[in-house]
Amino acid sequence: MKKTLSLLLAVIMLMSVLAGCGEKNPETTAPKGDAPANNPVETTPAEITNADRENVTIRFAQFGNSVDDVDGMANDPIKQAIEAAVNVTLEYDTGVDGFDDRMQTELFTGGAAELFPTWGETDKIAKWAEEDLVYNIAEIINAEPERYPYLYAMINTEEYKAYNALYTGDPEAAYAIYSVAAFADPSFNGAPIYNTAILNEINGGKVPATVEEFINFVNNCGANGYVGWWPRNNKLTNWGVIDAMMARPQGTSIIAPSGDAWAGFVSNGKIGTADEYWTLATTSDASKEVIKQLAAMYKSGGLDSGLGVKGDFDDAYSDFAAGKLASYDNGFGFPLQFSSFLANPWKSAHPEGTIADLTQGVALTHNGSYGSTYTTGTWIGAHYFIPTSCEYPERVLDLVEFLASAEGQDLMHNTVNYEFNAEAGSDYWNGINIAYGYQDGRCKYVWFSYLFSGTEYQVDFTNNDWWTAVSKPIDNSNNWATEENAAAYDYAASVIDTFVDEVVYYLPAYYNMISLPGEAAEIRTKMADITNQYLTQMIGGQLDIEAAWPNYVAEYEAAGAAELEQMVNEAIAAARENG
């Protein structure tokens, strides 16, 4: 701030000196044009731009990429364009192991990057703000709204202020740039991709549409030497695909309460009203019946025996490409999954393969009803801070302001002005991706890709308010996709569109504000351990389900099932009232 103030004073003094130069009697000098001789033309000070401001070095931290290719980074045209636009020098700080701990250590010791993230750890915001370790950026932005028009509009929305209040209790104090994660298409589990040849052989090409049809298909695959289904679960911590495919259509949930506050719960159907209530269903009788179905599928050889051992993206990919697996569900129920799956693993193993080799599956029904995937559609992916050790926070915000602009988003997402893809194809992007060890279908450029969108999509703050922009991001993947991948995307979308609106249920916005008490974390951790232990053994046949189920229920009750159910419903009620 001091540097900016000094610069402004210098500019003002210079203008004063210049004003005293020239004609000694300007009032007797005839002005140009038609202006009266004794009424000089008024002038306004020139607008101060980034080009007039001090060039500073900004170290930007982002998780998990490479900085080994020094020449590639030095020749990065997008980095150069951003530096030129803001008149700054950028340095990139990255890492994987211990990244978050290092960010905090550097903050405490005064050596933090000028712009750095944490990954949705909300407790740190209040702590760091209280200890004056990070800037209240609202004070800086609101002091110069004309300098930061995008950021000024952003932080002064009611939605942004609601998050401020959630973190620190003060809606007017913003200590971070909130990176809101949302997918361009609805995201859900439970829509597998089938090997078309096996589907034709076992099921006459008919895609299973009900739970019962899917069970029959999987069991028949096992009887004919195929594994019927691989649900993403290589670490026995991701029961979500199995839950969406089998349990939710049958009105229950087998997963332990973890992640979303409502995980493992079922709703009474009165969401958004004072009578809404969620019941913990993980150990219900209905869930027991689902586990019996899964155990039978496992015994028949239809459910992959590598559950909890086999790697999702190596071993299972290899088995699918080799024709051993009839269906595969990664848990990403949007069209990009199909087009990505076609490219790898399928075409990696079958270079001459086509879209027809794979079949997009559907979410299952039971007694005519789909299972519901409850979601807010958004979550906080990260928070980006400017540490108070930074001597020029205004210049860091100049950078963030530019990146929020249409030009800044365009540089990262190749959408309007920078037609690199049309001119050079994917080779242009490959050069940049290789430099940083990065490849993704949503954002081709790793720098700042998470800054506003926690899912790395483009956001349009020019034509939308903050919440609309971040909750409805733009997917540009088909812009740079091959013709075949674009066709695969469109095919999968045409199938998914037939049922997605009946599967994905968007919860009211106040569900983003749910805050469980601290003791809930310990209960949920215990329950996750109990579920992993029991479900693994019951599905695998090591435990008799009927005999073991009462013990499973008893351990849940001892861990605090009733208390957790009360905490969840009280937290939802509080969020509804305060939201």
N, C-alpha and C positions, 0 to 999 in steps of 0.2 A: 504493500500500500504506500509505504514511504517513497519508494522509487517512482511510482506512478505520480504521486503528488509533486515530487521534485520536477519531474518531466513536464507536468502541466504548468508549473510556475515558470519553468524555463521558456516554454512556448509563449506564455502570456507576456513575459518580459521582452522576448524577442519581437513579438508583435507590437509592443509599445514603442520599442526603438525604431522599428520600421515605420510606424505611424508618424514619427517625428521627422522622418527623412522626406526629401522631395521638395515641392514648392513651399517657400516660406510664407506665402499669402494665398493659401488654397481658396479662400473665399472670393478672391478677385480673379481666379482663373476659370475660364469658361469650361464647363464640363462637356463631355462628349454627348452626342445625341440631343434629345429635346429637354433634358433636365434644366430647370432654372439655374442661372449663374450663381445665385446666392443660396442655393439649396443643394449642397453636395449629395451625391449618391451614397446611400448607406451600404456598408459592406458587413458581411458576417464572417466570423472566424472560420478558417478551413477546418473541416471535420478531421479529427484525429483518428487514424486507422492503425491497424497492426503494423503496417510498414513504418509508422512513425515511432512505434514503441520499442523499448529495449529488447534486443535479441537475448533470450535466456535459454538455458539448457533445461529441458524437462525430462526427467527420468520417469518412464511409465512402466508399471509392473503389471504383468498378466501371467496367469498360470499356464505352465505346461508346454512350452514350445522350445525350439532350438535357436541358438544364436551362434552356431558354429561356422556358418557360411558368411564370413566377413565381407567378401567381395559381393555376394548376392545381396546382402543388406545395404552395402554402400551404393549399389546400382538400383535400388528399389525405387521406381518412379512414383509410386503412390506416397511413400514416406517423404520423398523430395517435394511433391506437390503440397502435402500438408504443411511441411516446414515453411515453404515459400508463402503459403496463404496466411499463416499465423505469424511468420517471422520468428520462429523458434528453432532450436536444435533439439532433436528428439534422441533419447537413448532408451533402449529396450531392456527391461529386466524381467527375467522369467525363471522358471524352475518348477519342479514337481515335488520331490520328497522334502517335507518340512517347509513348504512354501508359506503357508499361513503363519506358522510359528516364526519364521524369519521376518515376515512383514510386521508382526507385532513387536518382535525384539528390536527391529530397526526403528520403529515408532518410539519405543520407550527410550532408546539411546540417542535419538535425535538425528538418525541417518536414514529416515524413510524416504522412499521415492516420492517425487512431487505429486504423483497421482497413482494410488494403489488400491487394490480391492481386498475385501473379505467375501467369502462365499455364503452370504445369507445368514451370517452369525449375528443375529439382532442384538444379543446381549452386549456386544462390544460397543455398539453405538452409544448407548447411555453412559457406559463406563468411560469411553474416550472423550465424550463431550463434557462429562462432569470434571474430568481431569485436565481439560483444556489442551488435549493432544491433537485435536483436529479442528479445522476452521468451521464456523457456522457460515456456510457459503451464502445463506439467505441474506445476511447483512451486507455482503459484498455486492451481490447481484441486485438487491433492491435499492442500493445506493446509486447504481448506474444502470437503470433499465434500458436506456437507449444503447448502451454498449453490449448488453446481453439480452436482446429481445427474445430469443428462443428460450433461454434459461429462465428469464423473468416470467414468461408465460407459463412455463413448466412448473416452477416451484410455487406459483400462486394459484394453482388449481386446488379445489377442495380435496381431490383424491390425494394429491401430494401432501397436503397439510394433514390429512388423516394418518398417513404413515409417520409423519413427523411426531404427531401426538402419541401414536402407538409406541414409538421408540423412546422419546424423552419427556412426553407429557406436554410439550410446547408445540402447538401446530405451526407457529411462525418461525421456528428454528429448524433449519435444514442442515444437517451435518454431512450429508452424503448425496451423491448422485445415485438414485435407486435404479438398479438394473432389473427390470421386470421381465420375467420369462413367460412367453406364451407362444404356442405353435400357430402357424398360419392356418393349418387345418386342425380339426378336433383330434386330440390324441387319446387313444384308449387301447386296452389290451383285448385279446380274444378274437382276432381275425387272422387265422394262419394262412400261409402260402402253401399250396399243394404241388406235389410233383404230378403233372398232368398224366403221364404214362401210368403211374401207379393208381391214380384216381380212376382212370379208364378201366384198368385191369380189375380192381377190387370193387369199384362202385358204379361201373358203367358210365363214368364221367360225371355222375351226380355229386354236386357239392353238398356235404352235410349241412342241414339248416336247423336241426333241432339237437338238443343234448343227446337224445336217444339215438338219432341217426349217427352222430359223431362217435358215440361209444361203440356202436355196431361196426362202423368203419374201422376204428382203431383196433378192435379185437380181431376183425377179419384180416387186417394187415398182419397182425402178430401170427395168426394161423397160417399165413402164406409166406412167412419168412421176411417180412418187412417190419420195421419199427413204425408204428402208425403216427406218432406225435412226439415232437420235441418242443416242450414249452420252456422258454428261457428261464433257467434256474441252475446255473452251474455252481453256485455257492450256497444253495439252500437258504438264501436270504430273500429271494425274489419269488414269492408265491403268487404274485399279482396276476400273471398270465393264466395260471391254473384257476385262480379265483374267478377271473372274468369269464373264462371259457365254460367252467363247470358250475361254480357255486352261485354266482349272482343271478343267472337265469332261473335258478331254482329257489330264489328268494332268500339266500343266506350269504355268508362270507366265511371263508376258512382261514383268512390271514390274521396274523397277530396285529394288535394296534401299534402301528409305527408309521412315521411319516405324517400324512394328513391326520388331523384330529379325529376324523370320522372313519379312518381305516379300520376294518374289522367290525364295523357297525352297520346296521340296517335302519332305514328311516321308517317312521310311521306314516309317511306320505303327506305330512302337514308342514313341509318346509316353508319358511318365510312367515309363519304365524306363531302366535304365542303358545300354541299347542304342539309345536314340533318336538319330536323326541326321537333319540337314537338309541338303539339297543345293541349291546355287545353280543355278536352272534358267533364268534369264533368257536365256542364249545357247545353250540346249540345242537339239538337232536337232528335238525335239518343238515347241519354241517357234518354230523357223523355219517349220514347217508351218502353225502358226497365223497367222503373219505373211503367208504366202502366201494363206491364206483371206481375211484382211482386205483384202489388196491387190486380190484379185479382186472382193470386195464393193464396194470403193471404185471400181474401174474400171467396174463395172456401173451405178454411180450409186445403189446401194442404201445404201452407207455415206456419211453426210453429207460433202460436199466441204468444208464449213466447219470441219472438225475442226481444233482449235487456233486458230481465228480467231473463229468464231461464239460469241456470248455464250450461256451456259446459260439464264439467267433473263430474257432479253429477246428476242434474235433467235430462239433455238430455241423459246421459248414461243410467240412470234408465229407461227412456221412451223407448229407443231403445231396451234394454234388455227385457222389458215387452211386446214388440211387438206392441207398439203404433206408432213408427216412422218407415217409410219405407226406408229412406235413411239418412245418416249422413256424413257430410264432416267436418273434423277437420282442413283442410287446410294444411295437411302434405302429399303431393302427392307422397310419395315414399313407397316402399314395406313394410318398417318397420311399417307404420301406420296400415296396414291390420293385420299383425301378432300380433301387440300390441292390436288392437281392438278385435281380436278373444279372447285373454286372458282376457281382461277387456275392455268393460263390459260383453261380451257375455258369456264366460265360467264361469265367476263369478256368473252369474245368472242361467246358464245352464251347470252344470258340465259334463253332457254327450254330450254336443254339439260338432259339428265337423266343419271342414272347409266348408263343403257344406252348412252350415246354412247361410253363408254370401257370397255375390257376389261382386267382385271388379268392380267398375264402371269405365267409361272412360270419358275423356274430350269431351265436346260437339262441334259439328260443326254447322255452319249456312251457307247455300248456298255453302256447300262443303268446307268451310274454318274453321280452328281452330282459336281460339283466342290465341294471343301470350303472354307468360309470359316473360317479359324482365328482364334479370338479368345479373350481372357480374359473378355470381356463387360464389362470395366471398364478405365478408365485414369484417371490423375490429370489432372483438368481444371484445377485451380488450387490455390494455397496461399494462405491468408489469414493475415496477420501482425499483431501488435501491436508497434509500434516501442518501443524502450526510452526514446525521448523522450517517450512518453505518460506523464503523471503519475498516471493512474488506470486501470491495466490491469484491475483487478478490476471496475470499472464497465463496461468494454468487454466483459468476459467475462459480466457480467450480461446484456448485450444478446444476446450469442451464445447464452447459455443459454436465454433466452426464445424466441429464434428456433428453437431445436432442439425446443422443447416442442410439444405437440399444438396449443396455442392459437396459437403463433407460426407454425407451418406452415399452420394453418387460415387465418390472415389472408392469407397470400400465395397460397394455392391454392384458397380458396373451397370447402371440402369438408364441414364439419360444422356449425359454429355460425353462420357468416356466409353466409346464403343470398341473397347479392346477385343471383346469376344467376336464381334462381327468382322474385324479387320484381321485378327491373328488366330482366331479359334482358341481352343483350350490351351495351346502352347504358351500363350501370353501368361496365363495364370499359373501354369506349371512352373515357370521360371521363378515366380514369387513364392509359390508354395514350397518348392524345394529349398529355398533359402531359409525358411523358417520351420521346415519339417511339418507342414500343415496341409491338410486336405479336408474340405467339407463342402457339402452341397448347398449350404445356406449362405455362408459368407466366405468368399474366396480369399479374403485378406485378414490375417490374424490380428494385426494391430487394432486395438479398440473394438474388436468384434463383439465383446460382451458389455461394452460401456453403457448402452441404453437398453439393449435387448438381451436378456439372459439366455436366449435360444439362438442368438447370432443372426437374427433376421434384420432386414432393413426396416427402419421406422420413419414415418412421414410426419414430422412436426410442423411442416409448412402448411399443410392443409387440415391438420387435426389437432385437437387438444392432446395433452400429454397422455391421459389414460387411454383414449381411443387409439392413439398411435402405438403405444406399447402393448396393448391387449389385442390389437388386430394388426400384427406385423405383416410384412410383404415377403412372399416367397418368390425369389427370382431364379430358382434352380433350373426351371425349364428354359430360361433365356440362354443358358450356356450348356444345356444338355444336348447330347447327340439326338438325332432324329428318332432313333430306336428307343432311347431312354425316355424321351418326351412322350412317345406313343405308349410306353409301358406305364408311365405316370397317369396318363389320361385314361387308360384301360382300368387301372386299379381304382382311380377316382370314380369312374362310372359305376363300379360295383359297390364301393364303400358308400357312395351317396344314397344308395337305395335303403340303407338301414341306420346310418350314423345318427340321424336326428332322433331316432327312437332309443339309442343306446347311451349317448352322452347327455347327461343332465347337468346344466349349468346352475350352480348354487348362487344364491344372492351374494353380492359383493362383500357383505359384512363377514362372510366366512374367511376372507383373507385376514381378518383382524382377530381371529380366535387366538387366545393366549392361555395355554394350560398352566396350572401351578407347577412349581418346581418338582414336587413329589411325584407328579405324573410320569416324569421321565424314568425314574427308577422302576415304577410299576410296569411301564411299557417295555423296558429292557428285559425284565424278568419274564414277561409274557412271550416275548419274541424267542427267548431261549427255550422256554417250555414248548412252544409250538414247533420249533425246528426239531427238537428232540422227539416228540411224540409223532408228528406227522411223518417224519422220515421212516420211523420204525413201523408205523401202522401201514403205510402205503407199501413199504418194502416187504411186509410179511413177518417181520421180527416180533411184532406185538399183535395179539388178537384184538381186533377193534372193539368188540363188545365187552371184553374183559378189561381192556385198558382205558376205555372212555371215561368211566367214573373217576379214575385216578387223574386223568387229564383235566376234567372239570374241577376236581378238588384242588389241584395245584393252581389253577387259574383263580379260584376263589380265595385261596390263601395268599396269592400274590397281590390281591386287591381289585378283583374284577368289579365288584359292586361300587367300590370307591371311585374307580376310574370312570365308570359309566356316569356317575353323578358329576364328576369333575368336567367331563366332556359336555354334558348337557347344560351345566351352569355356565361354562365358558361360551357356549354357543348363544345362550340367552343374553349374556352380558354383551357379546359382540353385536347381537341384533339391536339391543337397546341403545348402545353407544354409537352404532354405525349410522 
